[in-house]
Amino acid sequence: MSSKKNISIQGKHQKPILTDVFYLENQKEKPVVIFCHGYKGFKDWGAWDLVAKAYVNAGFFFSKFNFSHNGGTMDQPIDFPDLEAFGNNSYIKELDDLDTILDWITSSGFEFKNEIDSSNITLIGHSRGGGIVTIKASEDHRITKLISWAGVSDYKNRFPKGEAFEKWKREGIYFVENGRTKQQMPHYFQFYTSFIENEDRLTISRAAKNINIPHLIIHGTNDLAVNVEEGKKLHAWNPESQLFLVENANHVFGAKHPWETQMLPKHLEVITRKSIDFIIL
């Protein structure tokens, strides 16, 4: 297996998009899988590298990347050294970043173009990234299949409400503690205003109803971060989709960070295999 990590792609928002690619170097065209991390996520989290290797072993070209404003940097792509960037992130920036990655992979000058079939591109998104890939797949003809892992069904519903919202509006910032790093993660009010300015595009229900490519929705029944009912809603909005529920699986399908073994956790292995089969069949 060949891999190249931390490739710096120039994005549309003054910050680079750090990208990894994994593939078997044989000069044969392979279907492409692009993976999008979620909220407080990053490409090197937990067992994501092992997921990449599983796709390579199944004959895919696999790419994963850090959204430009996820809080990582060129020097430290893991965790969140740049909290100012994190606070200035938005769903639109993430969609733009994904568009940049798609442009890069499908460009005539792509470094690995002899290893890919650019007419066969699957998007996988975890958690918040599930919403991003659903929106992108609804509007970009380059996407041939769509997979959501523990994906959210509604961005607007996840904003602070009531007095918490008024305080955010008044002060311009609110903080969420990262349970693992104990950092206070800032969210500037522009995150909300950017959503409102683009609400129609960012409404996941609208996007899901417009999906006309093969669509797999995977969710754990014991997901405490994004309730399994959100996966069921996504399926209801696109009855042509497949809904695959994993009994007792949590939000990260048994993984954690750091992940220190060379084997996937059981639930993550199950959904990786299910996703591979879905793309191949």
ChimeraX commands (.cxc) that place a marker at each C-alpha (Angstrom):
marker #1 position 0.00,0.00,0.00 radius 0.5
marker #1 position 1.15,3.51,-0.83 radius 0.5
marker #1 position 0.14,6.61,1.06 radius 0.5
marker #1 position 0.97,10.28,1.11 radius 0.5
marker #1 position -0.01,12.30,4.15 radius 0.5
marker #1 position -0.45,16.00,4.87 radius 0.5
marker #1 position -0.60,17.14,1.26 radius 0.5
marker #1 position -1.36,20.86,1.42 radius 0.5
marker #1 position -4.17,21.94,-0.91 radius 0.5
marker #1 position -4.86,25.66,-1.21 radius 0.5
marker #1 position -8.47,26.30,-0.27 radius 0.5
marker #1 position -10.80,29.23,-0.92 radius 0.5
marker #1 position -10.58,30.65,2.60 radius 0.5
marker #1 position -6.90,31.57,3.17 radius 0.5
marker #1 position -6.08,28.34,4.98 radius 0.5
marker #1 position -4.69,25.12,3.51 radius 0.5
marker #1 position -6.62,21.86,3.44 radius 0.5
marker #1 position -4.36,19.06,4.70 radius 0.5
marker #1 position -5.11,15.87,2.82 radius 0.5
marker #1 position -4.07,12.19,2.93 radius 0.5
marker #1 position -4.32,9.66,0.12 radius 0.5
marker #1 position -4.06,5.87,0.34 radius 0.5
marker #1 position -3.91,3.48,-2.60 radius 0.5
marker #1 position -2.28,0.41,-4.13 radius 0.5
marker #1 position 0.19,1.69,-6.69 radius 0.5
marker #1 position -0.50,-0.35,-9.82 radius 0.5
marker #1 position -1.43,2.21,-12.50 radius 0.5
marker #1 position -4.99,0.85,-12.57 radius 0.5
marker #1 position -8.05,3.03,-12.30 radius 0.5
marker #1 position -9.71,2.64,-8.91 radius 0.5
marker #1 position -12.97,4.02,-7.55 radius 0.5
marker #1 position -12.42,7.02,-5.30 radius 0.5
marker #1 position -13.67,7.41,-1.73 radius 0.5
marker #1 position -13.49,10.82,-0.03 radius 0.5
marker #1 position -14.05,10.87,3.74 radius 0.5
marker #1 position -15.22,13.95,5.67 radius 0.5
marker #1 position -14.75,14.16,9.44 radius 0.5
marker #1 position -17.27,15.66,11.84 radius 0.5
marker #1 position -17.51,18.35,14.53 radius 0.5
marker #1 position -14.39,18.52,16.69 radius 0.5
marker #1 position -12.94,15.91,14.34 radius 0.5
marker #1 position -9.79,15.59,12.24 radius 0.5
marker #1 position -8.49,13.23,9.58 radius 0.5
marker #1 position -6.01,11.47,11.90 radius 0.5
marker #1 position -8.55,10.82,14.64 radius 0.5
marker #1 position -8.76,7.37,16.18 radius 0.5
marker #1 position -8.97,4.50,13.70 radius 0.5
marker #1 position -9.52,6.50,10.51 radius 0.5
marker #1 position -6.16,5.37,9.09 radius 0.5
marker #1 position -7.23,1.75,9.57 radius 0.5
marker #1 position -10.47,2.52,7.74 radius 0.5
marker #1 position -8.40,3.93,4.88 radius 0.5
marker #1 position -6.31,0.74,4.72 radius 0.5
marker #1 position -9.44,-1.40,4.60 radius 0.5
marker #1 position -10.63,0.53,1.56 radius 0.5
marker #1 position -7.25,0.17,-0.15 radius 0.5
marker #1 position -7.33,-3.58,0.47 radius 0.5
marker #1 position -10.76,-3.66,-1.19 radius 0.5
marker #1 position -9.41,-1.92,-4.29 radius 0.5
marker #1 position -10.19,1.75,-3.65 radius 0.5
marker #1 position -8.30,5.04,-3.77 radius 0.5
marker #1 position -9.09,6.64,-0.40 radius 0.5
marker #1 position -8.70,10.29,0.56 radius 0.5
marker #1 position -9.40,12.02,3.87 radius 0.5
marker #1 position -8.70,15.59,4.85 radius 0.5
marker #1 position -8.91,18.23,7.54 radius 0.5
marker #1 position -11.42,20.95,6.85 radius 0.5
marker #1 position -9.43,24.18,6.57 radius 0.5
marker #1 position -10.96,25.70,9.71 radius 0.5
marker #1 position -11.21,22.57,11.87 radius 0.5
marker #1 position -8.61,23.98,14.29 radius 0.5
marker #1 position -5.60,22.02,13.09 radius 0.5
marker #1 position -2.50,23.51,11.47 radius 0.5
marker #1 position 0.18,22.47,8.99 radius 0.5
marker #1 position 2.60,21.78,11.84 radius 0.5
marker #1 position 0.04,20.17,14.11 radius 0.5
marker #1 position -2.77,18.57,12.09 radius 0.5
marker #1 position -3.94,16.57,15.12 radius 0.5
marker #1 position -6.13,18.25,17.75 radius 0.5
marker #1 position -6.86,21.98,17.87 radius 0.5
marker #1 position -3.91,24.37,18.19 radius 0.5
marker #1 position -5.72,27.05,16.14 radius 0.5
marker #1 position -8.88,27.78,18.09 radius 0.5
marker #1 position -9.34,31.10,16.29 radius 0.5
marker #1 position -9.77,29.22,13.01 radius 0.5
marker #1 position -12.12,26.76,14.71 radius 0.5
marker #1 position -14.29,29.62,15.91 radius 0.5
marker #1 position -14.44,31.08,12.42 radius 0.5
marker #1 position -15.48,27.86,10.71 radius 0.5
marker #1 position -18.82,27.56,8.91 radius 0.5
marker #1 position -20.80,24.99,6.98 radius 0.5
marker #1 position -20.22,27.00,3.81 radius 0.5
marker #1 position -16.46,26.87,4.34 radius 0.5
marker #1 position -16.67,23.10,4.77 radius 0.5
marker #1 position -18.69,22.75,1.55 radius 0.5
marker #1 position -16.13,24.94,-0.22 radius 0.5
marker #1 position -13.29,22.81,1.15 radius 0.5
marker #1 position -14.96,19.64,-0.11 radius 0.5
marker #1 position -15.44,21.29,-3.50 radius 0.5
marker #1 position -11.72,22.14,-3.56 radius 0.5
marker #1 position -10.85,18.50,-2.84 radius 0.5
marker #1 position -13.16,17.33,-5.63 radius 0.5
marker #1 position -11.64,19.85,-8.05 radius 0.5
marker #1 position -8.15,18.66,-7.07 radius 0.5
marker #1 position -8.90,14.96,-7.51 radius 0.5
marker #1 position -10.69,15.40,-10.83 radius 0.5
marker #1 position -8.16,17.85,-12.30 radius 0.5
marker #1 position -6.08,16.87,-15.33 radius 0.5
marker #1 position -2.91,17.57,-13.36 radius 0.5
marker #1 position -3.81,15.35,-10.38 radius 0.5
marker #1 position -0.61,13.66,-9.19 radius 0.5
marker #1 position -2.31,10.28,-8.85 radius 0.5
marker #1 position -4.59,10.45,-11.88 radius 0.5
marker #1 position -3.33,7.11,-13.27 radius 0.5
marker #1 position -4.56,5.42,-10.08 radius 0.5
marker #1 position -8.14,6.68,-10.09 radius 0.5
marker #1 position -11.42,6.44,-11.94 radius 0.5
marker #1 position -12.60,10.02,-11.60 radius 0.5
marker #1 position -16.06,9.05,-12.87 radius 0.5
marker #1 position -16.60,6.87,-9.77 radius 0.5
marker #1 position -16.51,8.99,-6.60 radius 0.5
marker #1 position -18.17,8.10,-3.29 radius 0.5
marker #1 position -18.49,10.56,-0.42 radius 0.5
marker #1 position -18.53,9.33,3.19 radius 0.5
marker #1 position -19.29,11.77,5.99 radius 0.5
marker #1 position -19.25,11.14,9.73 radius 0.5
marker #1 position -21.56,13.06,12.08 radius 0.5
marker #1 position -21.60,16.73,11.02 radius 0.5
marker #1 position -19.68,15.61,7.94 radius 0.5
marker #1 position -22.67,13.44,7.06 radius 0.5
marker #1 position -24.70,16.59,6.50 radius 0.5
marker #1 position -21.92,18.15,4.43 radius 0.5
marker #1 position -21.67,15.16,2.07 radius 0.5
marker #1 position -25.46,14.93,1.74 radius 0.5
marker #1 position -25.70,18.58,0.71 radius 0.5
marker #1 position -22.74,18.25,-1.65 radius 0.5
marker #1 position -24.06,15.07,-3.28 radius 0.5
marker #1 position -27.40,16.77,-3.91 radius 0.5
marker #1 position -25.76,19.52,-5.96 radius 0.5
marker #1 position -22.63,18.04,-7.58 radius 0.5
marker #1 position -22.90,15.61,-10.50 radius 0.5
marker #1 position -19.36,14.29,-9.88 radius 0.5
marker #1 position -20.61,12.27,-6.92 radius 0.5
marker #1 position -21.79,8.76,-7.81 radius 0.5
marker #1 position -22.57,7.31,-4.36 radius 0.5
marker #1 position -23.25,8.77,-0.90 radius 0.5
marker #1 position -22.70,7.27,2.55 radius 0.5
marker #1 position -23.58,8.85,5.90 radius 0.5
marker #1 position -22.08,7.49,9.15 radius 0.5
marker #1 position -23.96,8.74,12.23 radius 0.5
marker #1 position -24.93,11.77,10.19 radius 0.5
marker #1 position -26.94,14.71,11.48 radius 0.5
marker #1 position -30.31,15.50,9.91 radius 0.5
marker #1 position -30.72,19.16,10.90 radius 0.5
marker #1 position -28.06,21.82,11.43 radius 0.5
marker #1 position -30.41,24.56,12.62 radius 0.5
marker #1 position -31.70,22.46,15.49 radius 0.5
marker #1 position -28.18,22.12,16.91 radius 0.5
marker #1 position -27.65,25.84,17.60 radius 0.5
marker #1 position -28.06,27.18,21.15 radius 0.5
marker #1 position -31.63,28.14,22.04 radius 0.5
marker #1 position -33.40,30.56,24.34 radius 0.5
marker #1 position -31.22,32.54,26.73 radius 0.5
marker #1 position -28.10,30.68,25.59 radius 0.5
marker #1 position -28.75,31.91,22.05 radius 0.5
marker #1 position -29.42,35.49,23.22 radius 0.5
marker #1 position -26.17,35.47,25.21 radius 0.5
marker #1 position -24.30,34.20,22.14 radius 0.5
marker #1 position -25.83,36.93,19.99 radius 0.5
marker #1 position -25.06,39.58,22.60 radius 0.5
marker #1 position -21.48,38.54,23.34 radius 0.5
marker #1 position -20.59,37.28,19.86 radius 0.5
marker #1 position -19.03,34.06,21.13 radius 0.5
marker #1 position -19.81,30.93,23.10 radius 0.5
marker #1 position -17.60,28.06,24.19 radius 0.5
marker #1 position -17.94,24.29,24.20 radius 0.5
marker #1 position -15.50,22.24,26.25 radius 0.5
marker #1 position -13.66,19.46,24.45 radius 0.5
marker #1 position -14.11,16.50,26.77 radius 0.5
marker #1 position -10.80,14.92,25.74 radius 0.5
marker #1 position -8.43,17.90,25.46 radius 0.5
marker #1 position -10.32,20.10,27.98 radius 0.5
marker #1 position -9.95,23.06,25.60 radius 0.5
marker #1 position -12.66,25.69,25.53 radius 0.5
marker #1 position -13.66,25.63,21.86 radius 0.5
marker #1 position -14.93,29.03,20.64 radius 0.5
marker #1 position -17.89,29.51,18.32 radius 0.5
marker #1 position -18.25,33.02,16.94 radius 0.5
marker #1 position -21.73,34.28,16.09 radius 0.5
marker #1 position -20.77,34.38,12.41 radius 0.5
marker #1 position -21.30,30.59,12.46 radius 0.5
marker #1 position -25.02,31.24,12.95 radius 0.5
marker #1 position -25.33,34.22,10.60 radius 0.5
marker #1 position -23.55,32.29,7.85 radius 0.5
marker #1 position -26.09,29.51,8.30 radius 0.5
marker #1 position -29.07,31.87,8.13 radius 0.5
marker #1 position -27.71,33.56,5.00 radius 0.5
marker #1 position -27.49,30.13,3.34 radius 0.5
marker #1 position -30.32,28.32,5.12 radius 0.5
marker #1 position -32.01,26.84,2.07 radius 0.5
marker #1 position -28.80,25.28,0.80 radius 0.5
marker #1 position -27.87,24.08,4.30 radius 0.5
marker #1 position -31.21,22.41,5.04 radius 0.5
marker #1 position -30.33,18.72,5.05 radius 0.5
marker #1 position -33.92,17.55,4.56 radius 0.5
marker #1 position -34.07,19.44,1.26 radius 0.5
marker #1 position -30.78,17.92,0.15 radius 0.5
marker #1 position -31.78,14.37,1.14 radius 0.5
marker #1 position -35.01,14.63,-0.83 radius 0.5
marker #1 position -32.97,15.61,-3.90 radius 0.5
marker #1 position -30.52,12.70,-3.79 radius 0.5
marker #1 position -30.82,10.61,-6.94 radius 0.5
marker #1 position -27.73,8.41,-6.57 radius 0.5
marker #1 position -27.24,5.29,-4.40 radius 0.5
marker #1 position -27.44,6.44,-0.77 radius 0.5
marker #1 position -26.49,4.45,2.34 radius 0.5
marker #1 position -27.34,5.72,5.84 radius 0.5
marker #1 position -25.56,4.01,8.75 radius 0.5
marker #1 position -26.35,4.73,12.38 radius 0.5
marker #1 position -25.72,3.13,15.75 radius 0.5
marker #1 position -28.71,2.49,17.98 radius 0.5
marker #1 position -26.76,3.65,21.04 radius 0.5
marker #1 position -25.54,6.95,19.57 radius 0.5
marker #1 position -25.72,9.56,22.34 radius 0.5
marker #1 position -24.34,12.42,20.23 radius 0.5
marker #1 position -26.64,12.11,17.19 radius 0.5
marker #1 position -29.76,10.12,18.00 radius 0.5
marker #1 position -30.62,7.19,15.75 radius 0.5
marker #1 position -33.91,8.94,14.94 radius 0.5
marker #1 position -31.88,11.36,12.81 radius 0.5
marker #1 position -30.75,8.48,10.62 radius 0.5
marker #1 position -34.35,7.33,10.32 radius 0.5
marker #1 position -35.38,10.84,9.24 radius 0.5
marker #1 position -32.73,10.88,6.52 radius 0.5
marker #1 position -34.06,7.56,5.25 radius 0.5
marker #1 position -37.66,8.83,5.30 radius 0.5
marker #1 position -36.66,11.85,3.21 radius 0.5
marker #1 position -35.05,9.55,0.65 radius 0.5
marker #1 position -37.01,6.27,0.65 radius 0.5
marker #1 position -34.73,4.98,-2.12 radius 0.5
marker #1 position -31.83,5.03,0.34 radius 0.5
marker #1 position -30.64,2.07,2.41 radius 0.5
marker #1 position -30.82,2.38,6.20 radius 0.5
marker #1 position -28.38,0.17,8.11 radius 0.5
marker #1 position -28.72,0.29,11.90 radius 0.5
marker #1 position -25.94,-1.16,14.04 radius 0.5
marker #1 position -27.30,-2.56,17.27 radius 0.5
marker #1 position -25.69,-1.03,20.38 radius 0.5
marker #1 position -23.12,0.95,18.35 radius 0.5
marker #1 position -22.16,4.37,19.68 radius 0.5
marker #1 position -21.45,7.60,17.79 radius 0.5
marker #1 position -17.91,6.58,16.80 radius 0.5
marker #1 position -18.69,2.88,16.28 radius 0.5
marker #1 position -16.45,1.73,19.11 radius 0.5
marker #1 position -13.35,3.78,18.21 radius 0.5
marker #1 position -11.62,6.41,20.32 radius 0.5
marker #1 position -8.60,8.70,20.13 radius 0.5
marker #1 position -5.88,7.68,20.27 radius 0.5
marker #1 position -6.52,4.21,18.79 radius 0.5
marker #1 position -3.51,2.07,19.57 radius 0.5
marker #1 position -4.21,-1.34,18.04 radius 0.5
marker #1 position -3.96,-2.41,14.40 radius 0.5
marker #1 position -7.47,-3.84,14.32 radius 0.5
marker #1 position -10.69,-1.96,13.76 radius 0.5
marker #1 position -13.21,-2.03,16.61 radius 0.5
marker #1 position -16.02,-4.45,15.89 radius 0.5
marker #1 position -18.73,-1.95,14.99 radius 0.5
marker #1 position -16.42,0.17,12.84 radius 0.5
marker #1 position -15.30,-2.96,11.01 radius 0.5
marker #1 position -18.95,-3.88,10.39 radius 0.5
marker #1 position -19.83,-0.51,8.89 radius 0.5
marker #1 position -16.62,-0.34,6.85 radius 0.5
marker #1 position -17.43,-3.72,5.31 radius 0.5
marker #1 position -21.05,-2.72,4.74 radius 0.5
marker #1 position -19.94,0.51,3.06 radius 0.5
marker #1 position -17.40,-1.26,0.84 radius 0.5
marker #1 position -20.00,-3.80,-0.26 radius 0.5
marker #1 position -22.48,-0.99,-0.96 radius 0.5
marker #1 position -20.03,0.79,-3.26 radius 0.5
marker #1 position -18.95,-2.37,-5.08 radius 0.5
marker #1 position -22.42,-3.83,-5.64 radius 0.5
marker link #1:1,2 radius 0.2
marker link #1:2,3 radius 0.2
marker link #1:3,4 radius 0.2
marker link #1:4,5 radius 0.2
marker link #1:5,6 radius 0.2
marker link #1:6,7 radius 0.2
marker link #1:7,8 radius 0.2
marker link #1:8,9 radius 0.2
marker link #1:9,10 radius 0.2
marker link #1:10,11 radius 0.2
marker link #1:11,12 radius 0.2
marker link #1:12,13 radius 0.2
marker link #1:13,14 radius 0.2
marker link #1:14,15 radius 0.2
marker link #1:15,16 radius 0.2
marker link #1:16,17 radius 0.2
marker link #1:17,18 radius 0.2
marker link #1:18,19 radius 0.2
marker link #1:19,20 radius 0.2
marker link #1:20,21 radius 0.2
marker link #1:21,22 radius 0.2
marker link #1:22,23 radius 0.2
marker link #1:23,24 radius 0.2
marker link #1:24,25 radius 0.2
marker link #1:25,26 radius 0.2
marker link #1:26,27 radius 0.2
marker link #1:27,28 radius 0.2
marker link #1:28,29 radius 0.2
marker link #1:29,30 radius 0.2
marker link #1:30,31 radius 0.2
marker link #1:31,32 radius 0.2
marker link #1:32,33 radius 0.2
marker link #1:33,34 radius 0.2
marker link #1:34,35 radius 0.2
marker link #1:35,36 radius 0.2
marker link #1:36,37 radius 0.2
marker link #1:37,38 radius 0.2
marker link #1:38,39 radius 0.2
marker link #1:39,40 radius 0.2
marker link #1:40,41 radius 0.2
marker link #1:41,42 radius 0.2
marker link #1:42,43 radius 0.2
marker link #1:43,44 radius 0.2
marker link #1:44,45 radius 0.2
marker link #1:45,46 radius 0.2
marker link #1:46,47 radius 0.2
marker link #1:47,48 radius 0.2
marker link #1:48,49 radius 0.2
marker link #1:49,50 radius 0.2
marker link #1:50,51 radius 0.2
marker link #1:51,52 radius 0.2
marker link #1:52,53 radius 0.2
marker link #1:53,54 radius 0.2
marker link #1:54,55 radius 0.2
marker link #1:55,56 radius 0.2
marker link #1:56,57 radius 0.2
marker link #1:57,58 radius 0.2
marker link #1:58,59 radius 0.2
marker link #1:59,60 radius 0.2
marker link #1:60,61 radius 0.2
marker link #1:61,62 radius 0.2
marker link #1:62,63 radius 0.2
marker link #1:63,64 radius 0.2
marker link #1:64,65 radius 0.2
marker link #1:65,66 radius 0.2
marker link #1:66,67 radius 0.2
marker link #1:67,68 radius 0.2
marker link #1:68,69 radius 0.2
marker link #1:69,70 radius 0.2
marker link #1:70,71 radius 0.2
marker link #1:71,72 radius 0.2
marker link #1:72,73 radius 0.2
marker link #1:73,74 radius 0.2
marker link #1:74,75 radius 0.2
marker link #1:75,76 radius 0.2
marker link #1:76,77 radius 0.2
marker link #1:77,78 radius 0.2
marker link #1:78,79 radius 0.2
marker link #1:79,80 radius 0.2
marker link #1:80,81 radius 0.2
marker link #1:81,82 radius 0.2
marker link #1:82,83 radius 0.2
marker link #1:83,84 radius 0.2
marker link #1:84,85 radius 0.2
marker link #1:85,86 radius 0.2
marker link #1:86,87 radius 0.2
marker link #1:87,88 radius 0.2
marker link #1:88,89 radius 0.2
marker link #1:89,90 radius 0.2
marker link #1:90,91 radius 0.2
marker link #1:91,92 radius 0.2
marker link #1:92,93 radius 0.2
marker link #1:93,94 radius 0.2
marker link #1:94,95 radius 0.2
marker link #1:95,96 radius 0.2
marker link #1:96,97 radius 0.2
marker link #1:97,98 radius 0.2
marker link #1:98,99 radius 0.2
marker link #1:99,100 radius 0.2
marker link #1:100,101 radius 0.2
marker link #1:101,102 radius 0.2
marker link #1:102,103 radius 0.2
marker link #1:103,104 radius 0.2
marker link #1:104,105 radius 0.2
marker link #1:105,106 radius 0.2
marker link #1:106,107 radius 0.2
marker link #1:107,108 radius 0.2
marker link #1:108,109 radius 0.2
marker link #1:109,110 radius 0.2
marker link #1:110,111 radius 0.2
marker link #1:111,112 radius 0.2
marker link #1:112,113 radius 0.2
marker link #1:113,114 radius 0.2
marker link #1:114,115 radius 0.2
marker link #1:115,116 radius 0.2
marker link #1:116,117 radius 0.2
marker link #1:117,118 radius 0.2
marker link #1:118,119 radius 0.2
marker link #1:119,120 radius 0.2
marker link #1:120,121 radius 0.2
marker link #1:121,122 radius 0.2
marker link #1:122,123 radius 0.2
marker link #1:123,124 radius 0.2
marker link #1:124,125 radius 0.2
marker link #1:125,126 radius 0.2
marker link #1:126,127 radius 0.2
marker link #1:127,128 radius 0.2
marker link #1:128,129 radius 0.2
marker link #1:129,130 radius 0.2
marker link #1:130,131 radius 0.2
marker link #1:131,132 radius 0.2
marker link #1:132,133 radius 0.2
marker link #1:133,134 radius 0.2
marker link #1:134,135 radius 0.2
marker link #1:135,136 radius 0.2
marker link #1:136,137 radius 0.2
marker link #1:137,138 radius 0.2
marker link #1:138,139 radius 0.2
marker link #1:139,140 radius 0.2
marker link #1:140,141 radius 0.2
marker link #1:141,142 radius 0.2
marker link #1:142,143 radius 0.2
marker link #1:143,144 radius 0.2
marker link #1:144,145 radius 0.2
marker link #1:145,146 radius 0.2
marker link #1:146,147 radius 0.2
marker link #1:147,148 radius 0.2
marker link #1:148,149 radius 0.2
marker link #1:149,150 radius 0.2
marker link #1:150,151 radius 0.2
marker link #1:151,152 radius 0.2
marker link #1:152,153 radius 0.2
marker link #1:153,154 radius 0.2
marker link #1:154,155 radius 0.2
marker link #1:155,156 radius 0.2
marker link #1:156,157 radius 0.2
marker link #1:157,158 radius 0.2
marker link #1:158,159 radius 0.2
marker link #1:159,160 radius 0.2
marker link #1:160,161 radius 0.2
marker link #1:161,162 radius 0.2
marker link #1:162,163 radius 0.2
marker link #1:163,164 radius 0.2
marker link #1:164,165 radius 0.2
marker link #1:165,166 radius 0.2
marker link #1:166,167 radius 0.2
marker link #1:167,168 radius 0.2
marker link #1:168,169 radius 0.2
marker link #1:169,170 radius 0.2
marker link #1:170,171 radius 0.2
marker link #1:171,172 radius 0.2
marker link #1:172,173 radius 0.2
marker link #1:173,174 radius 0.2
marker link #1:174,175 radius 0.2
marker link #1:175,176 radius 0.2
marker link #1:176,177 radius 0.2
marker link #1:177,178 radius 0.2
marker link #1:178,179 radius 0.2
marker link #1:179,180 radius 0.2
marker link #1:180,181 radius 0.2
marker link #1:181,182 radius 0.2
marker link #1:182,183 radius 0.2
marker link #1:183,184 radius 0.2
marker link #1:184,185 radius 0.2
marker link #1:185,186 radius 0.2
marker link #1:186,187 radius 0.2
marker link #1:187,188 radius 0.2
marker link #1:188,189 radius 0.2
marker link #1:189,190 radius 0.2
marker link #1:190,191 radius 0.2
marker link #1:191,192 radius 0.2
marker link #1:192,193 radius 0.2
marker link #1:193,194 radius 0.2
marker link #1:194,195 radius 0.2
marker link #1:195,196 radius 0.2
marker link #1:196,197 radius 0.2
marker link #1:197,198 radius 0.2
marker link #1:198,199 radius 0.2
marker link #1:199,200 radius 0.2
marker link #1:200,201 radius 0.2
marker link #1:201,202 radius 0.2
marker link #1:202,203 radius 0.2
marker link #1:203,204 radius 0.2
marker link #1:204,205 radius 0.2
marker link #1:205,206 radius 0.2
marker link #1:206,207 radius 0.2
marker link #1:207,208 radius 0.2
marker link #1:208,209 radius 0.2
marker link #1:209,210 radius 0.2
marker link #1:210,211 radius 0.2
marker link #1:211,212 radius 0.2
marker link #1:212,213 radius 0.2
marker link #1:213,214 radius 0.2
marker link #1:214,215 radius 0.2
marker link #1:215,216 radius 0.2
marker link #1:216,217 radius 0.2
marker link #1:217,218 radius 0.2
marker link #1:218,219 radius 0.2
marker link #1:219,220 radius 0.2
marker link #1:220,221 radius 0.2
marker link #1:221,222 radius 0.2
marker link #1:222,223 radius 0.2
marker link #1:223,224 radius 0.2
marker link #1:224,225 radius 0.2
marker link #1:225,226 radius 0.2
marker link #1:226,227 radius 0.2
marker link #1:227,228 radius 0.2
marker link #1:228,229 radius 0.2
marker link #1:229,230 radius 0.2
marker link #1:230,231 radius 0.2
marker link #1:231,232 radius 0.2
marker link #1:232,233 radius 0.2
marker link #1:233,234 radius 0.2
marker link #1:234,235 radius 0.2
marker link #1:235,236 radius 0.2
marker link #1:236,237 radius 0.2
marker link #1:237,238 radius 0.2
marker link #1:238,239 radius 0.2
marker link #1:239,240 radius 0.2
marker link #1:240,241 radius 0.2
marker link #1:241,242 radius 0.2
marker link #1:242,243 radius 0.2
marker link #1:243,244 radius 0.2
marker link #1:244,245 radius 0.2
marker link #1:245,246 radius 0.2
marker link #1:246,247 radius 0.2
marker link #1:247,248 radius 0.2
marker link #1:248,249 radius 0.2
marker link #1:249,250 radius 0.2
marker link #1:250,251 radius 0.2
marker link #1:251,252 radius 0.2
marker link #1:252,253 radius 0.2
marker link #1:253,254 radius 0.2
marker link #1:254,255 radius 0.2
marker link #1:255,256 radius 0.2
marker link #1:256,257 radius 0.2
marker link #1:257,258 radius 0.2
marker link #1:258,259 radius 0.2
marker link #1:259,260 radius 0.2
marker link #1:260,261 radius 0.2
marker link #1:261,262 radius 0.2
marker link #1:262,263 radius 0.2
marker link #1:263,264 radius 0.2
marker link #1:264,265 radius 0.2
marker link #1:265,266 radius 0.2
marker link #1:266,267 radius 0.2
marker link #1:267,268 radius 0.2
marker link #1:268,269 radius 0.2
marker link #1:269,270 radius 0.2
marker link #1:270,271 radius 0.2
marker link #1:271,272 radius 0.2
marker link #1:272,273 radius 0.2
marker link #1:273,274 radius 0.2
marker link #1:274,275 radius 0.2
marker link #1:275,276 radius 0.2
marker link #1:276,277 radius 0.2
marker link #1:277,278 radius 0.2
marker link #1:278,279 radius 0.2
marker link #1:279,280 radius 0.2
marker link #1:280,281 radius 0.2
view
